Amino acid sequence: MRIIPAVDIIEGKCVRLTKGDYKTKKVYNEHPLEVAKHFEDCGIQYLHLVDLDGAKSHQIVNYKILEQIASKTNLKVDFGGGLKTDEDLKIAFGSGAQQITGGSIAVKNSKKFENWISIYGKDRIILGADCKNEKVAVSGWQEDSRLEVLPFISGYISKGIQYVICTDISKDGMLKGPAFELYRKILKKNKTIKLIASGGISKFDDLVNLKEVGCEGAIIGKAIYENKISLKELVDL
Protein backbone atom coordinates (compact mmCIF):
# COMPACT_ATOMS: atom_id res chain seq x y z
CA MET A 1 0.00 0.00 0.00
CA ARG A 2 1.28 3.44 -0.93
CA ILE A 3 1.84 5.87 1.93
CA ILE A 4 1.01 9.45 0.95
CA PRO A 5 1.63 12.26 3.48
CA ALA A 6 -0.58 15.31 3.07
CA VAL A 7 0.46 18.94 2.88
CA ASP A 8 -2.49 21.34 2.99
CA ILE A 9 -1.78 24.95 2.04
CA ILE A 10 -3.41 28.17 3.25
CA GLU A 11 -1.67 31.48 2.54
CA GLY A 12 1.45 29.59 1.52
CA LYS A 13 1.73 27.76 4.86
CA CYS A 14 1.43 24.10 5.81
CA VAL A 15 -1.75 23.72 7.88
CA ARG A 16 -4.26 21.13 9.07
CA LEU A 17 -7.99 21.52 9.58
CA THR A 18 -10.44 19.46 11.62
CA LYS A 19 -13.47 18.11 9.74
CA GLY A 20 -12.65 20.52 6.93
CA ASP A 21 -13.54 23.57 9.06
CA TYR A 22 -11.33 26.52 8.08
CA LYS A 23 -11.87 28.05 11.53
CA THR A 24 -9.89 25.16 13.06
CA LYS A 25 -6.76 25.98 11.02
CA LYS A 26 -3.50 25.08 12.73
CA VAL A 27 -0.20 26.12 11.14
CA TYR A 28 2.50 23.45 11.38
CA ASN A 29 5.16 25.02 9.20
CA GLU A 30 5.38 28.28 7.28
CA HIS A 31 7.55 26.65 4.62
CA PRO A 32 5.85 23.66 2.90
CA LEU A 33 9.00 22.91 0.89
CA GLU A 34 10.83 22.19 4.15
CA VAL A 35 8.12 19.71 5.10
CA ALA A 36 8.25 18.03 1.69
CA LYS A 37 12.05 17.76 1.80
CA HIS A 38 11.85 16.20 5.26
CA PHE A 39 9.39 13.61 3.99
CA GLU A 40 11.69 12.78 1.09
CA ASP A 41 14.75 12.56 3.36
CA CYS A 42 12.85 9.98 5.43
CA GLY A 43 12.22 7.78 2.39
CA ILE A 44 8.73 8.96 1.42
CA GLN A 45 8.03 8.90 -2.33
CA TYR A 46 4.54 10.40 -2.65
CA LEU A 47 2.84 13.62 -1.56
CA HIS A 48 -0.79 14.76 -1.47
CA LEU A 49 -0.77 18.55 -1.88
CA VAL A 50 -4.02 20.43 -1.34
CA ASP A 51 -4.59 24.07 -2.22
CA LEU A 52 -7.18 24.98 0.42
CA ASP A 53 -7.20 28.61 -0.73
CA GLY A 54 -7.98 27.29 -4.20
CA ALA A 55 -10.76 25.05 -2.92
CA LYS A 56 -12.40 28.04 -1.26
CA SER A 57 -11.94 30.47 -4.14
CA HIS A 58 -12.78 27.97 -6.93
CA GLN A 59 -9.54 28.47 -8.84
CA ILE A 60 -5.95 27.35 -8.48
CA VAL A 61 -4.03 29.66 -6.09
CA ASN A 62 -0.95 28.04 -4.56
CA TYR A 63 0.63 26.60 -7.71
CA LYS A 64 3.97 28.25 -6.87
CA ILE A 65 4.23 25.95 -3.82
CA LEU A 66 3.58 22.99 -6.10
CA GLU A 67 6.25 24.24 -8.49
CA GLN A 68 8.80 24.56 -5.67
CA ILE A 69 8.16 21.08 -4.30
CA ALA A 70 8.07 19.41 -7.73
CA SER A 71 11.29 21.10 -8.87
CA LYS A 72 13.28 20.70 -5.66
CA THR A 73 12.28 17.16 -4.63
CA ASN A 74 11.69 13.87 -6.43
CA LEU A 75 8.33 13.35 -4.73
CA LYS A 76 5.46 12.24 -6.93
CA VAL A 77 2.84 14.89 -6.19
CA ASP A 78 -0.89 14.66 -6.62
CA PHE A 79 -2.48 18.09 -6.46
CA GLY A 80 -6.02 19.21 -5.71
CA GLY A 81 -8.07 22.18 -4.58
CA GLY A 82 -9.93 24.62 -6.79
CA LEU A 83 -9.26 22.96 -10.13
CA LYS A 84 -12.20 24.08 -12.25
CA THR A 85 -10.96 25.02 -15.72
CA ASP A 86 -8.77 23.57 -18.45
CA GLU A 87 -6.31 26.37 -17.69
CA ASP A 88 -6.16 25.32 -14.01
CA LEU A 89 -5.16 21.84 -15.13
CA LYS A 90 -2.51 23.17 -17.50
CA ILE A 91 -1.05 25.22 -14.64
CA ALA A 92 -1.09 22.25 -12.24
CA PHE A 93 0.58 19.84 -14.64
CA GLY A 94 2.91 22.56 -15.89
CA SER A 95 3.94 23.23 -12.29
CA GLY A 96 4.96 19.60 -11.82
CA ALA A 97 1.94 17.64 -10.59
CA GLN A 98 2.05 13.96 -11.52
CA GLN A 99 -1.69 13.62 -10.88
CA ILE A 100 -4.55 15.98 -10.10
CA THR A 101 -7.62 15.37 -7.97
CA GLY A 102 -11.01 16.65 -9.04
CA GLY A 103 -13.85 16.67 -6.54
CA SER A 104 -16.25 19.59 -6.91
CA ILE A 105 -15.77 19.69 -10.68
CA ALA A 106 -16.74 16.01 -10.92
CA VAL A 107 -20.05 16.87 -9.23
CA LYS A 108 -20.84 20.23 -10.83
CA ASN A 109 -19.48 19.76 -14.34
CA SER A 110 -19.26 16.07 -15.11
CA LYS A 111 -18.76 16.63 -18.84
CA LYS A 112 -15.62 18.68 -18.24
CA PHE A 113 -14.25 16.14 -15.75
CA GLU A 114 -14.93 13.29 -18.17
CA ASN A 115 -13.11 15.28 -20.84
CA TRP A 116 -10.08 15.60 -18.53
CA ILE A 117 -10.06 11.81 -18.10
CA SER A 118 -10.17 11.43 -21.87
CA ILE A 119 -7.39 13.98 -22.52
CA TYR A 120 -4.95 13.18 -19.68
CA GLY A 121 -5.74 9.52 -19.04
CA LYS A 122 -6.89 7.49 -16.07
CA ASP A 123 -3.40 7.40 -14.55
CA ARG A 124 -3.27 11.18 -14.11
CA ILE A 125 -6.81 12.10 -13.04
CA ILE A 126 -8.02 11.14 -9.55
CA LEU A 127 -11.66 11.31 -8.51
CA GLY A 128 -12.12 13.06 -5.17
CA ALA A 129 -15.13 11.43 -3.52
CA ASP A 130 -15.24 13.13 -0.12
CA CYS A 131 -18.36 12.59 1.88
CA LYS A 132 -20.31 13.01 5.09
CA ASN A 133 -22.98 10.47 6.00
CA GLU A 134 -22.13 8.89 2.62
CA LYS A 135 -23.23 12.06 0.78
CA VAL A 136 -20.62 13.74 -1.44
CA ALA A 137 -19.40 17.17 -0.25
CA VAL A 138 -17.88 19.86 -2.48
CA SER A 139 -16.26 23.33 -2.47
CA GLY A 140 -13.62 22.51 0.11
CA TRP A 141 -16.25 20.57 2.08
CA GLN A 142 -18.21 23.78 2.63
CA GLU A 143 -21.17 22.54 0.60
CA ASP A 144 -23.13 19.29 0.71
CA SER A 145 -24.58 17.63 -2.36
CA ARG A 146 -27.40 15.11 -2.51
CA LEU A 147 -25.24 12.55 -4.30
CA GLU A 148 -24.70 9.17 -2.66
CA VAL A 149 -20.99 8.38 -2.67
CA LEU A 150 -21.22 4.74 -3.82
CA PRO A 151 -23.17 5.34 -7.05
CA PHE A 152 -21.13 8.52 -7.61
CA ILE A 153 -17.93 6.45 -7.68
CA SER A 154 -19.52 3.68 -9.76
CA GLY A 155 -20.68 6.22 -12.34
CA TYR A 156 -17.16 7.47 -12.88
CA ILE A 157 -15.69 3.98 -13.10
CA SER A 158 -17.89 3.52 -16.16
CA LYS A 159 -16.28 6.71 -17.53
CA GLY A 160 -12.79 5.29 -17.09
CA ILE A 161 -11.70 6.58 -13.68
CA GLN A 162 -9.19 4.36 -11.88
CA TYR A 163 -7.94 6.26 -8.81
CA VAL A 164 -10.35 7.44 -6.12
CA ILE A 165 -9.52 9.39 -2.96
CA CYS A 166 -12.30 9.08 -0.40
CA THR A 167 -12.36 11.07 2.83
CA ASP A 168 -15.05 10.63 5.46
CA ILE A 169 -15.20 14.27 6.55
CA SER A 170 -16.57 13.42 9.99
CA LYS A 171 -13.32 11.59 10.72
CA ASP A 172 -10.85 14.01 9.14
CA GLY A 173 -8.39 15.41 11.68
CA MET A 174 -10.07 13.62 14.57
CA LEU A 175 -7.36 10.96 15.05
CA LYS A 176 -10.04 8.40 15.93
CA GLY A 177 -9.59 5.92 13.11
CA PRO A 178 -10.58 5.84 9.43
CA ALA A 179 -13.89 4.86 7.84
CA PHE A 180 -13.16 1.14 7.46
CA GLU A 181 -16.78 0.15 6.86
CA LEU A 182 -17.24 2.78 4.16
CA TYR A 183 -14.11 1.58 2.36
CA ARG A 184 -15.29 -2.03 2.54
CA LYS A 185 -18.59 -1.00 0.96
CA ILE A 186 -16.85 0.92 -1.81
CA LEU A 187 -14.44 -1.91 -2.64
CA LYS A 188 -17.14 -4.56 -2.48
CA LYS A 189 -19.17 -2.65 -5.07
CA ASN A 190 -16.20 -1.43 -7.14
CA LYS A 191 -13.53 -4.12 -7.14
CA THR A 192 -11.36 -2.64 -9.91
CA ILE A 193 -10.59 0.81 -8.47
CA LYS A 194 -7.45 1.94 -6.73
CA LEU A 195 -8.97 3.34 -3.55
CA ILE A 196 -6.95 5.81 -1.49
CA ALA A 197 -8.15 6.21 2.09
CA SER A 198 -8.00 9.58 3.80
CA GLY A 199 -9.11 10.89 7.18
CA GLY A 200 -8.93 9.68 10.74
CA ILE A 201 -5.70 7.67 10.59
CA SER A 202 -4.19 7.86 14.07
CA LYS A 203 -1.88 4.87 14.52
CA PHE A 204 0.18 2.39 12.57
CA ASP A 205 -2.39 -0.39 13.02
CA ASP A 206 -4.92 1.71 11.09
CA LEU A 207 -2.65 1.42 8.06
CA VAL A 208 -2.27 -2.33 8.46
CA ASN A 209 -6.05 -2.64 8.60
CA LEU A 210 -6.56 -0.39 5.57
CA LYS A 211 -4.14 -2.57 3.64
CA GLU A 212 -6.15 -5.65 4.63
CA VAL A 213 -9.37 -3.94 3.52
CA GLY A 214 -7.78 -3.53 0.09
CA CYS A 215 -6.94 0.16 -0.13
CA GLU A 216 -4.27 0.97 -2.71
CA GLY A 217 -2.99 3.96 -0.73
CA ALA A 218 -3.49 5.96 2.44
CA ILE A 219 -3.19 9.72 2.92
CA ILE A 220 -1.90 10.73 6.34
CA GLY A 221 -1.85 14.24 7.77
CA LYS A 222 -2.34 15.15 11.38
CA ALA A 223 -1.05 11.81 12.70
CA ILE A 224 2.37 12.70 11.28
CA TYR A 225 2.34 16.33 12.40
CA GLU A 226 1.20 15.37 15.91
CA ASN A 227 3.84 12.59 16.10
CA LYS A 228 1.26 9.82 16.45
CA ILE A 229 2.98 7.88 13.67
CA SER A 230 6.68 8.07 12.84
CA LEU A 231 7.91 8.43 9.29
CA LYS A 232 10.19 5.44 9.84
CA GLU A 233 7.14 3.27 10.56
CA LEU A 234 5.54 4.47 7.34
CA VAL A 235 8.54 3.67 5.19
CA ASP A 236 8.75 0.20 6.72
CA LEU A 237 5.11 -0.69 5.95
C-alpha positions in Angstrom: 0.0 0.0 0.0 1.3 3.4 -0.9 1.8 5.9 1.9 1.0 9.5 1.0 1.6 12.3 3.5 -0.6 15.3 3.1 0.5 18.9 2.9 -2.5 21.3 3.0 -1.8 24.9 2.0 -3.4 28.2 3.3 -1.7 31.5 2.5 1.4 29.6 1.5 1.7 27.8 4.9 1.4 24.1 5.8 -1.8 23.7 7.9 -4.3 21.1 9.1 -8.0 21.5 9.6 -10.4 19.5 11.6 -13.5 18.1 9.7 -12.7 20.5 6.9 -13.5 23.6 9.1 -11.3 26.5 8.1 -11.9 28.1 11.5 -9.9 25.2 13.1 -6.8 26.0 11.0 -3.5 25.1 12.7 -0.2 26.1 11.1 2.5 23.4 11.4 5.2 25.0 9.2 5.4 28.3 7.3 7.6 26.7 4.6 5.9 23.7 2.9 9.0 22.9 0.9 10.8 22.2 4.2 8.1 19.7 5.1 8.2 18.0 1.7 12.0 17.8 1.8 11.8 16.2 5.3 9.4 13.6 4.0 11.7 12.8 1.1 14.7 12.6 3.4 12.9 10.0 5.4 12.2 7.8 2.4 8.7 9.0 1.4 8.0 8.9 -2.3 4.5 10.4 -2.7 2.8 13.6 -1.6 -0.8 14.8 -1.5 -0.8 18.6 -1.9 -4.0 20.4 -1.3 -4.6 24.1 -2.2 -7.2 25.0 0.4 -7.2 28.6 -0.7 -8.0 27.3 -4.2 -10.8 25.0 -2.9 -12.4 28.0 -1.3 -11.9 30.5 -4.1 -12.8 28.0 -6.9 -9.5 28.5 -8.8 -5.9 27.4 -8.5 -4.0 29.7 -6.1 -1.0 28.0 -4.6 0.6 26.6 -7.7 4.0 28.3 -6.9 4.2 26.0 -3.8 3.6 23.0 -6.1 6.3 24.2 -8.5 8.8 24.6 -5.7 8.2 21.1 -4.3 8.1 19.4 -7.7 11.3 21.1 -8.9 13.3 20.7 -5.7 12.3 17.2 -4.6 11.7 13.9 -6.4 8.3 13.3 -4.7 5.5 12.2 -6.9 2.8 14.9 -6.2 -0.9 14.7 -6.6 -2.5 18.1 -6.5 -6.0 19.2 -5.7 -8.1 22.2 -4.6 -9.9 24.6 -6.8 -9.3 23.0 -10.1 -12.2 24.1 -12.2 -11.0 25.0 -15.7 -8.8 23.6 -18.4 -6.3 26.4 -17.7 -6.2 25.3 -14.0 -5.2 21.8 -15.1 -2.5 23.2 -17.5 -1.1 25.2 -14.6 -1.1 22.3 -12.2 0.6 19.8 -14.6 2.9 22.6 -15.9 3.9 23.2 -12.3 5.0 19.6 -11.8 1.9 17.6 -10.6 2.0 14.0 -11.5 -1.7 13.6 -10.9 -4.5 16.0 -10.1 -7.6 15.4 -8.0 -11.0 16.6 -9.0 -13.8 16.7 -6.5 -16.3 19.6 -6.9 -15.8 19.7 -10.7 -16.7 16.0 -10.9 -20.0 16.9 -9.2 -20.8 20.2 -10.8 -19.5 19.8 -14.3 -19.3 16.1 -15.1 -18.8 16.6 -18.8 -15.6 18.7 -18.2 -14.3 16.1 -15.8 -14.9 13.3 -18.2 -13.1 15.3 -20.8 -10.1 15.6 -18.5 -10.1 11.8 -18.1 -10.2 11.4 -21.9 -7.4 14.0 -22.5 -4.9 13.2 -19.7 -5.7 9.5 -19.0 -6.9 7.5 -16.1 -3.4 7.4 -14.5 -3.3 11.2 -14.1 -6.8 12.1 -13.0 -8.0 11.1 -9.6 -11.7 11.3 -8.5 -12.1 13.1 -5.2 -15.1 11.4 -3.5 -15.2 13.1 -0.1 -18.4 12.6 1.9 -20.3 13.0 5.1 -23.0 10.5 6.0 -22.1 8.9 2.6 -23.2 12.1 0.8 -20.6 13.7 -1.4 -19.4 17.2 -0.3 -17.9 19.9 -2.5 -16.3 23.3 -2.5 -13.6 22.5 0.1 -16.3 20.6 2.1 -18.2 23.8 2.6 -21.2 22.5 0.6 -23.1 19.3 0.7 -24.6 17.6 -2.4 -27.4 15.1 -2.5 -25.2 12.5 -4.3 -24.7 9.2 -2.7 -21.0 8.4 -2.7 -21.2 4.7 -3.8 -23.2 5.3 -7.1 -21.1 8.5 -7.6 -17.9 6.4 -7.7 -19.5 3.7 -9.8 -20.7 6.2 -12.3 -17.2 7.5 -12.9 -15.7 4.0 -13.1 -17.9 3.5 -16.2 -16.3 6.7 -17.5 -12.8 5.3 -17.1 -11.7 6.6 -13.7 -9.2 4.4 -11.9 -7.9 6.3 -8.8 -10.4 7.4 -6.1 -9.5 9.4 -3.0 -12.3 9.1 -0.4 -12.4 11.1 2.8 -15.1 10.6 5.5 -15.2 14.3 6.6 -16.6 13.4 10.0 -13.3 11.6 10.7 -10.8 14.0 9.1 -8.4 15.4 11.7 -10.1 13.6 14.6 -7.4 11.0 15.0 -10.0 8.4 15.9 -9.6 5.9 13.1 -10.6 5.8 9.4 -13.9 4.9 7.8 -13.2 1.1 7.5 -16.8 0.1 6.9 -17.2 2.8 4.2 -14.1 1.6 2.4 -15.3 -2.0 2.5 -18.6 -1.0 1.0 -16.8 0.9 -1.8 -14.4 -1.9 -2.6 -17.1 -4.6 -2.5 -19.2 -2.6 -5.1 -16.2 -1.4 -7.1 -13.5 -4.1 -7.1 -11.4 -2.6 -9.9 -10.6 0.8 -8.5 -7.5 1.9 -6.7 -9.0 3.3 -3.5 -7.0 5.8 -1.5 -8.1 6.2 2.1 -8.0 9.6 3.8 -9.1 10.9 7.2 -8.9 9.7 10.7 -5.7 7.7 10.6 -4.2 7.9 14.1 -1.9 4.9 14.5 0.2 2.4 12.6 -2.4 -0.4 13.0 -4.9 1.7 11.1 -2.6 1.4 8.1 -2.3 -2.3 8.5 -6.0 -2.6 8.6 -6.6 -0.4 5.6 -4.1 -2.6 3.6 -6.2 -5.6 4.6 -9.4 -3.9 3.5 -7.8 -3.5 0.1 -6.9 0.2 -0.1 -4.3 1.0 -2.7 -3.0 4.0 -0.7 -3.5 6.0 2.4 -3.2 9.7 2.9 -1.9 10.7 6.3 -1.8 14.2 7.8 -2.3 15.1 11.4 -1.0 11.8 12.7 2.4 12.7 11.3 2.3 16.3 12.4 1.2 15.4 15.9 3.8 12.6 16.1 1.3 9.8 16.5 3.0 7.9 13.7 6.7 8.1 12.8 7.9 8.4 9.3 10.2 5.4 9.8 7.1 3.3 10.6 5.5 4.5 7.3 8.5 3.7 5.2 8.8 0.2 6.7 5.1 -0.7 6.0 
